[in-house]
Amino acid sequence: PPPVVISPVISSLSPNHGAIGDMVTITGTGFGTVGTMTFGGVALVASTWSDTAITFVVPIGTGRDAVTVTSSDGTVSNTIMFRYAHVK
């Protein structure tokens, strides 16, 4: 039988709003040990990455946008919105 593919699932962002430079934690399942993330189409750099939690710093050039995780096998998660504030 073909291998079972488990798509990553984002359950929450903490905090779910903030400003440039804030640390955000994505929690969920099926992230794997490495992959990629986007925030409104902007590639994010992970500070930490595990199968159930990823942390990143809110980058310049983002707005109120969707965060998406893509696992190393190419499966794409659901999206979750992050509210961005220009001033901390």
Buried (B, 14 or more C-beta within 10 A) or exposed (E): EEEEEEBBBBEEBEEEBBEBEBEBBBBBBBBBEEBBBBBBEEEBEBEEBEBEBBBBBBBEEBEEBBBBBBBEEEBBBBBBEBEBEEEE
